[in-house]
Amino acid sequence: MSTSSHWGTYRVEVSADGRDVLAAHPEGPDAAPAIGNVADGHRHRSRVTRPSVRRAWLEHGPGKDSSRGDTPFVEVDWDTALGLVAGELERVRSTFGNQAIFGGSYGWGSAGRLHHAQSQLHRFLNRIGGYTRSVNDYSRGASMVLLPHLIGARGTLDLRHKPVSWADIAAHTDLLVSFGGVRRSNTWVVPGGHARHVGSDFARAVGRTTEVVALSAQRDDAFTDLGAEWVGVMPATDTAVMLALVHVLVVDGLADDEFLARYTVGADEVRQYVLGSVDGVAKTPEWAERISRTPAAVIRSLARRMAAGRTLVNVVYSLQRGERGEQAVFAALTLAAFLGQIGLPGGGFAHGFGSMGDYGVGVAGPPLPTFPQGRNPVSDFIPCARISDLLLNPGTEIPYNGGVVRLPETRLAYWAGGNPFHHHQDLRRLRRALSTLDTFVVHETHWTPTARHADVVLPVASTLERDDLAAGAGDSRLRASPRAVPPRGEAREEFWIYTELAARLGADFAEGLDSSQWLERIYSTWRAAPGSPPAPSFAEFWRDGGVDLPQIPYQDTVFSSFREDPVSHPLETPSGRIELFSATVAGFDLPDFAGHAQWREPSQWWGSTLAAEFDLHLLCNQPSHRLHSQLDMGAASQSTKVAGREAVRLNPSDAAARGLTDGDVALVRSAQGTLLAGVVVSDALLPGVAQMHTGAWYDPSAPSVADCVNGNVNVLTRDVATSTLTQATSGAHVLVAVTRYDGPVPPVRAYEPPVFEGQETGEPLSPR
């Protein structure tokens, strides 16, 4: 039978008794390899099969506890578990207020339109009085705050959902210049999933018609089918290269002054800055070479090539996930504006090619069915990457987007559908932060690192174990995703869990309907909504396995109407134009952010003083054979491991200098922590650069050897904000030292369930 996930549609083979998944097969030649993890994940010993309570919390009650993650659990029945959770929620909200509840659920928990982990948790918490929420995301948190100041809120949305398309590039673009590369593996994944992955075909078409230049520290950071020319740039220095490109356009008379005058504000401030009138430093290619190691002649030639034809400037999400990360996005938009091609077919500025599979498909698509969350009566929030700050520094204020955010006191965190031990940085600090909670409740399918740090773990049904609808933005089909197998053990749908908890707390979560009835309701509501395509009844839809969605190309791409008439179609900025100098941002008077794009030296890059000890710049990329950290125990993910753990790639010269060869085990060390990794030697990296994938399950089981023996990069990364403007994550790279590890190699225990106690008689322990 067919089912769906964020990786797309795939087929599953089920055992004769209908209870086990034997294999999963992708549909389509360009489908994600991560589908190969599904069968192993379904049956794996790390599945959570019964409600479980941390023994220390069960015996001593809620309160701060530094032993989270290290103590045994006790399995209990559902009635006991629900009573404990409901009682603790009632205690916290009545004693401290609902703002003392943090509603987690950040991440890619479910591809379903109904069984969407974040929607379900937030609806439940809203129904019981609200919660402190998070805003923005880890993927593009810096851009989400910065870009509305530069191109307006609507322009920012259109840049995500109606950008220049792959088809536009193939038809109109002479030169695609991408900062950060255009990785194929990222296009395998779409929030909600696509019926078919189309990114590879698009790339093949572009590769036949368009010159592509990828500026990156990795030569293999672009689709092979694009035939991209590689220009090496040291990590965290792209902004310097962009500013030097602008400098060439200015001094060579290649800048489009007419466009700048009509469509932008702030071009004069940028000119003065790149010419050195402001700080006495001209931002020449030679200046940029000293920072980026990119040859000045290459920069100068590239600027002239960009001005000679239709050029699209693309900057991937990862560039803004670093200290000063906003500056790369700001500078790329500035560069595109000086070329004067914003709003032209196939030209201008893009922010997302190579970052997401639905980016640039050319189809905005109709609205999709959603499960209503309701309204949150609590106004408190944090930028999502500040979770440790929230827990460690209650009552303090942090700057954010020109104002301040007060961090409320948090007593209970409720997490579903995400893994902060993957998304967040500096895991030693995160563990300290979690120890300050009274109670940590987690819904999980598996004993992930997050589950192991919880006080109460409720087992939930996986995507394969419940009926749902599936589709992603711009998808060609809204699909029925029927249950393939029953839930493992005593796992339950989250819908059932929240219905039961709400009833105990005097709230109504389900409105008298079960999940199957809600599935029909959200479909029927969608079917009747303005803008939805013709669709059959729910019974017909479910029988046929789905309904095709119209694939009508969007006609009005981002900036096209603005380009045609900036007076009739102004941007939602104070000037109505693209703000290359934002008086609003300048007026915030921030210590680390000016009104225009700047090169500001980060504290961690190859030219910093810290590089004397930590002499390699580690890139922390999204993985190719899993989605974030999902199903890391699966066959596809495990096929990428080296020496039984996550791999670290090194340039041959760096490996030789450290006496390392393929297959060795290395100790990787930063100022924050240490890990073990298997070595891969590759000339695809610039010298001085190392690379690891994110998402290996955190394994602190041998602390005398390393903070993580399975290679979770977030024991190395820093929990510092990109800037005081956006407070976004800076976890895409970090300075490290790498040495050979010759001691006894500890086994990886990340995929083992925790220790359970109190089961000798076959009965769970009584709760307090």
N, C-alpha and C positions, 0 to 999 in steps of 0.2 A: 504494500500500500504506500501511497505518497503522503508526505507530511512536509512541514516547512519550519525554517528557523531563520536567524539572521544570515546564515550562509546560503539561503535559498531553498528551493524545493529539492527533496531527495526521497528516495524509496527505502523502505525498511523491510527486512525479512524477519518474520516472527516465528517462533518455535511452534510446533504442532499443537501444544497445549495452550497457545495464545498468551503466554505469560512472560516470554523473554524475547529480547531483540537480538537476533543472531548477526545481522550485518546491516550496514547502511550504504547506499549507492547514490552518488550524485547524479542528477539529471542534467545533461548538457556537458559538452567538452571543456568548458571554461569554469566549471563549478569549483567551489572551494575545497581544498584537500582536508580542511578541518572536519568535514562530514565524516571522515574516517575515524574520528574520536567517539562517535555516538554510541556504537555498540558496546565498547569497553566501558564507557561512562555509565551506561544503564545498569550493567550488572556488577559494577566494581564494588569491592569490599568497603570503600569509603562512603557508600550511600548511607544517608541518615534514614533509619527505618522505624524508629520509635521516638516519641517526645523525650527529651533528655534535659536534665537539670544539673548544673555544676554542683558537686557535693558540698563544697564550702558555702555556697550561697544558700543551698537547701537547708543546711544545718544552722547557719549563723544569721541568715537573713540578708537583706540588701545592705550595701555599703561599699566603700572604697576597698579595693583588694588588688594588690600588686601580683597576686599569684594567677590571675586570669591567663589562660593559655597553658598552664602547667599542672592543673589539678584534675582529678578524675570526675567523671559524670555518673549520674544515676538515671536509669531509664524509668519513666513513670507512665501511667495511662493518660489518655487524652483529657479526661475529666479533671484529673489532678493538675495537669499542665495548664489547661485553660483557666482553672481557678487561680493558680499562682500568677499568671500573666495579668488576668483581669484585676486581681487584688492589688498587684503592684501598680498598674496603671491608675487605679482609683486612688491609691495612697499618694502617688506623685501629683496627680492633677488637683486633688483636694487640698494637699498640704502646701505645694509649691506653685501651683498653676500650670496650665497646659504648655506654657513656654518652656517649662523644664523638661519637656519631652522633645527629643530630636528625632525627626522622621528621616531616616537614611534612605535606603533604596536608590542609591545612585548607581547606574550601570546598565548593562545590557541583559537584564535578567530573563526576559521572555520576549519572543517575537510576536506573541499573540496580541490581538486587538482587545480581547476581554481579559485574559489572564496575563495582564501586563503588571509586573510586580510593583512598579512605582505608582501606577494609577490606583491599584487596589489598596496599598498601604496608606496612601495619602487620603483616599476616600474614607477609609476606616478612621483615621486620626481626625479628619475633619468632622466626622459624625459624633466623635466623643469630645469635641471642644477645641480641636486644633493642635498645633505643634510648631516648633521652630523648624524652619525649612532651609534648604540651600538653594542658591541661585547660580546660573551659568553652568558650565561643565568643565571637565578636565581636558577635553579635546581642543576646544578653542575659546577657553575662558577669557584670555586676554583680548582677543579680537572682538568678542561679544560686547565688551565694555568700551573699547576704543572706537570701533568703526561707527557707531551711531553719532559720535561727535564729528566724524569726518565726512560721512555720506548719508547720515540720517538713519532712523530706525527702519523705515521701509526699504531704503537702499541696502541696508545690512541683511534684511530678510531676502530681498531679491538676489543679492549676491550669493546666498546659500541655495535658493530654490529656483532661480531663473538666471543663472550665469550664462556667459558665452558657452555654447554647447560643443561637445566633441564634433558634431556634424558641422557646426560653424567653423571650427578650426580646420577640418579637412577641406572645406570648400573655400575658405577665405584667408586663412592665416599663412603667411610666408615663414614666420619664425615664432616658435613657442619657446619662451625662455622661462624655465621653471627653477625656482630657488627651493632646494630641498628634494628634488627628484620627483618622479612620478612612478610610485611602486605599484606593481601589479597586485601584490597580495592584499593591499588595502582595498582594492576595488572588488575583492571577493565578498566583502561584507557590506550589508546595508541594514540600517535600523528597520526591523520588521521583515526584512528579507525581500528579495525579488524572485519572481517566478523563474526568470532566467538571468544569468549574469551576462551583461552585454559590454562591459568595459573593455575586454580584450579585443573584441571585434572593432570597437571604436578606435582603439589604439592602433590596430593594424591599418585601418583606413587613414588615420593621421600620419602614420609612418610612411605611407606611400605618397603623400602630397606635401608634407610640411617639414621644414627643418626644425629639429628640436635640440635645444641646448639645456642640459641638466647641470646645475651648479650644486655640488654636494661634496661631502667628504668621502662618499662611497661611489665608486664607478658603476656598481650594479644597482644603483638606486633608481632605476627607471625601467619601464617595460622594455624587454628585448626588442619587441616588435616596433617600437618607436624609432629605433636606430639612432638614439640620442648621442650627441657629442657631449663628452664629459669635461667639465671644467671644475677642477678641484678647489674647494674652499674649506678652510679650517672651521670647525664648529664654532658657533656663536659670533662669527665675524661677517655674516652675509650683509648686514646693514652697511658696513664700510664699503663693500663692493658696490652695493646699490647707489650709495652716495657718490662714489667715484664715477659710476656710469652717468649720473645726472651732471656731474662736473664736466665730463666730456661733451655732453649734449649742449651745455651752456657755452663753453669756451669755443667749441667748433661751430657754433651757430646752428645747431641741429634741433634745438628745443622749439616746440610749436608755441610761439608766443601768442598767436591769435587764440588758440584753444585756451591757454592759461588765463588770458585776460577775460574771456567770455564765460568760462565754465568753472573757474577756481578762484579762491582767495588765498593769499599767502605765498604766491610764487616768488615775490621779491624777497621775502624773508628767507626762503630756501636758497635763492641765488646768492644772497649775501653770506649765508652759512657755508655753502659748498665752495665759494670762492675764498673763504678765509677771512672775510671782513669782520666777522663777529669775534672769532677767537684767535686770529692770526695763523690758522692752519688751513691751507687749501686742501680740499678733499680730492686730491689728484689720484690717478691710478697708482702712482708710485707710493703715495701715502697708504692707499688701500692694500698694496702688495705687502708692505711691512706689517700690516695687521693680519691679513687673511692668507698670506703666502700664495695668492693668486697672481700670476705674472701681470705686470702693468700693461704689457703689450696685448695680452689676451683681453683685458678689461677694455682697453681703448678700441680694439678691433670689434669687440662685441657691441659696444655702444653705437658704433657707426653702422654695423649690420642691423641693429634694432631700428635705427632711424631710416633705413633704406627701403623698408617694406612694411607690410601689415604685421604687427607684432603683438603678441599676447604675453603679458607678464603674469606668471602664476607663482604664488607662494603657498607652500603646504602648511598644514596645521602645526606640524612639529616645530617649525621655526619660532613660533610664538610661545612654545612651552619651555622657556628658559629665562634666566635673569635678563632683564631688558628685552624680553621677547616681543613686546608690542612694537619696538622700533623697526623690526624687520617688515612687519605688515605696513606700518606707516611709510617706510622708505619705499617699499614696492609700489604702493599706491601713488606716491610722489613721482617715482620713475615713470610709471605708466602715464601720469598726467603730463609730464614734460615731453613725452613722445606724442601726445595729443590724439591718441586713438581710442580713448575711452568712449564707449557707445557705438563704435563702428562694428559691423559684422566681423567676428573673428579677431577683433583687436581689443586692446585695453588692459583690464585687470581682472584676475581670477584668484580665488582663495579657496582651494579645495581639490583641484585635480590631483590625483594620487593620494588623497586622504580618505575618500569615501566612495563606495560603489555607485551611489545614486547621483553623484555630483556631475552635472553637465550632460545628463542623459537627454536633455532637450524636451522633456515632458514634465510639466508641473503636475498634471494629474488632478482628478477630482479629490475632494475631501474624503477621508477614510473613516470607517466606524471607530468610535472611541467609547470607553467606559467612563462615565462622568465622575470626576473627583469631588465636585462640590466646592464650597468656599471655605478657606482657612481663616477662622476669626483671629488667629494670632498673627501679629505683624512682624515678629522677630525673624531675622534671617541671617545667614552667613554666606559669603562666597564659598562655593563647595570645597575648594582646596584648603580652607581654613578650619577643618574639623579638629585637628589637634589643638590649635589655638583656642577654639571654643571651649574645649574640655579642660585645658591647662590654665587658662587665664580668664575665668568667669568675672564679669563685671567690668572688664577693661574695654576700651574703645580702640578700633583700628580704622585708619583712613580707607575710604573706598569711593571711587568715582566722584571725587570732589566733596564728599561728606564724610560722616563717620558712622560706623556700625558698632553698636554696643553688643558685647557677647553675653548672653544671658546665662545664668547658672543652669547647668544641665544635670538632671538626676538620672534620666533613663534615655537610652538610645534604642530605637527599634529599626532594625535593618532587614531589608528583604530585596533580593534580586541584584545584589552587588557584592563586591569584595574589596573593601578599603585596603586590604593587604596587597592588592594589586595596584589600585589606582593611586594610593597615597604614597608620600615620600617619607624617608627617615623612619623606618619601622620601629626602631628602638623608642623614638619619641612618641609614635602612635601607640605603642604598648603602654607607655607611661600615661598617655592621655586616657586610654580606655580604663586604666586602673582607677581613675577618679570617679567613675560612674557608680551609682548605687546598683543599677541593673542594666544589663545588655541583653536584649532579646533579638534573636536571629531566626529567620526562616531560611531553610536550605534543603537542597537535594543531596548534597555531599558534605563530608566533614572537611570543609575548606579551612584555611587559617582563620577566617573570620568566625566561622562556627565554633572552632576550638577555643576562641577567646570569649565566647558568649556565656551568659549565666543560664539562659533557657534557649534551647534549640528545638524548633518545631519542624518536623519533616514534611516537606511539601512535594506534591506531584510534579513531575517534569513535563516538558512540552509533549513528550511522547505519551503521557498518561492522562491527558485531558483533551476535550474537544475545544476548538478555537477557530478564529478567523485569522488569516495572515495576509499582509501586503505591506509594501514599503512605498515611500514617496516616488511618484513617477512610474509605478509598477504597471505591468501589462495585464495583471489578473489579480482579483481578490479571490483568495483560495480558501476552501474548507480544509481545515487541518484536524482530521478526526483522531480520536484516541487510538493508539496502536496496541497498547498493553495496559493492564491494570496498574495502579500505583504500587510501588514496592513496599513491602511490609505494611506499616500503619500510616504511610504518608497520605496526606489529604490535600485537596485543592485549597489554595489560599482563600478562595471565595468562601468556602465552608468555615475555615478558621475564623475569618473576620466576622462572619455572620454569627457564630457562636460567641465570640468575645463581645461583640456589640450588644447582644441580648443580655449578657451578664452585667453590662455597664449601662443598661437602660437606653440603648440607642438602636436605631434601625439601619442596618447596613444594606440588606438585601431587598427591601421594599416588598416582601412577600413572595419573591421569585427565587427559584434556584438558578444555578449557573447556566443550565441549558435554556431556561426561559430568558435569562438575560442575554444570552448569545443571540437568540431570535430577536429580542427587543433592540439591541444595538444595530443589528442588520436592518431591521424594518425601519428604524429611525433614519438610518443612513439612506436607505432606498427612497424614502419619501422626502428627503431634504433637497432644497434647491441646489442645483449644480451637480447632483448625482446622476450617473448615466442610467439608461433603462436597465432594470434588473428584475429577475424573476422572483417569485415568492421564495421565502426561506426554505421551504420544503424542496422546491426545485433546485435552488442553489446548492443545498447540501447533497442532494441526489447526484447532481452533475459535477460536484467537486469544485465549483467556483463559477465566477462570471468574469468575462473579459472586460477590461477597463480601456477607455478610449486613449489612443496614443496620438494625441493632437499636439504637434510641436507648439511651444509657446511662441507667440509672435513678438511680444514686448519684452525683450531681454533687459536685464539690469542696465540702466543708463541710456537705453535706446531712445525713449521718449524725451528724457532730459537732454540728450544730444540734439534731438530734432528741434526742441524749443525749451530752453531753460527757464524762460519766463512763465510759460503756460504749465510746465511740468517741473517745478523746482524740487530740489531735494529737501528733506526735512531737517535742514541744518539752519543755524541762525541766519546765514547769508543766502540760503537756497542753493548754494553751489558746493562743490567739493572743497573742503577746508584743508588745504595743505599747511596752513597755520590756523590753529583753533584758538581763538581768543578765549573761549570757554575753558579749555584745558589749561591754557596759560594762566587764566585767572584763578585756578585752583592753587597756584603757587606751591606746587609740590617740589620736594627737594630732588627728586629723581626723574622729573618729566617736564619737558618744555612744550611749547605750542606747536612745534614742527618736528619732523624726524631728525634724530641726532645719532651720532656714534657716541655711546657712553660705555666706557670700558667696564665689562662685568668683573666680578671678583674672581670668577673661575673661567679662565681660558688659557691657551698655551703661553700667552705673554704675561700672565700674572705671577706674582711672587710665590703663590701656592704651588705653581708648577715645578718648583725646584724639588719638592718632595713627591708630589703626585704628578708624574710627568707624562701621563697619557690622558687624552680627552675621550671619555667613554660616551658613545651615543647609545641611547636606550630606545630602541625602535619597537613598534608594534610587531608581534609575532606573525609568521606566515602560516603556521599550521595549527593554530587555535585562535579563538576570538578572545582577546585579552587573556584572562587566566582560565577560561571555561574548559573543563575536561582535559586538564593538563596531563592526566594519567592515561589518556587515550593513545591509540597506536600512532596516529598521525603526528601528534605532539611529541611523543617519545622518539619518533624516528629522527627528530632534529637534535636530540641530546647527544652529548659527547662525554665519554667517561661516566655515563649514568646521570648527568646533570646538565643544566643549561650551558650553552657554549659561549665562549668569548672569542671574537675574531681579532686577529692582530696582523699588522703588516709584517712581511718577512723580515725586514730590518729590525723591527721592534722585538719580534719573537727571538731572532738570533741573539740580540743583545742580552736577552734574559735567559738564554739557554733553553728555549721552549720549542717544541715541535708538535705537530698534529697529534691529538689524543692525550697529551699530557694533562695533568690537573694543575690548575693555577690558583693561587690565592690572590684575589682582587680586593684592594683596600682603598677606602676613601677616608676623609675626615669623619664620616658618620658611622662607618661600619665595615664589615668584611664578609666575603663570600667565597665559596669554591666554585670553579667553573672548568669545563673541558675546553681545551685549546683547539682552535682552528686557525691555520695560517693562510692568509689571503692577500694577494696583491691588489684586491679591489678597494682597499682602504689606503688613505693617505698615511704616510709615516707620522707617528705621533697620535694616531687615532685608534681607538678600540671600539668594538661594537658588541652589544648584547641585546637579545630580545627581552621585553618585559613579559610578565605573566607566569613565570615559574612559581609554583606553590612554595610559600615561605616555610622553611624548615630549620628551626633553631635547636635541633635535637643534639647538637654537639658544640655547645658554646665555647669550649676550650679550643676548638679548631677554628670556627668561623661563626659569625652571626647567622648565616644561612648556608647550609651545605648543599642546597639544591639550586643556588644561583638566582635568587630573587634580587633584581637590581635595586629595588627600593630600600634595601638595607644600606645602599651606598648613596642614594640621592638625597638632596637637601630639601628640607621643608621650609623654604623661603619663598616669598611671593615674587612674581615677575616685577612688580612695581607697586607703589602705593596708590596708583590709579586703579588698577584692575584686581589686585590680590589673587592672581591666577597662579597655576602650578608652574614650577620651574624644573620639572623632573625629567626633561628630555635628555639631559646630559650632565656629566659631573666629572671632575678630575679624579683620576685614580692612579694607584701604583699596582703593577702586576708582577708577581714573582712566582717561581716554580714552587709547588708544594710537594714535598717528598715524604711526608709523614704517613702514617696509616690513614687511609681514606675512609671516613665514616660512611655507613650506608645512608641512603635517602629514606627518611621515614615520613615524608610529607603526605603520602597517600594512605597512611595507616589510620584507622579510626582511633579515637582516644581510648584511654583506659576507662572501663566501667566498673563500678563497685556496687555492693549491696544487692547482688543478684544470686548469691550462693543458694538461697532457698527458693529461687524462682520468683520471688516477690520484690517489687520495688520498695525502696525505703519510704517511710512515711514522711511527708513534708513537715516543715516546722509548724 
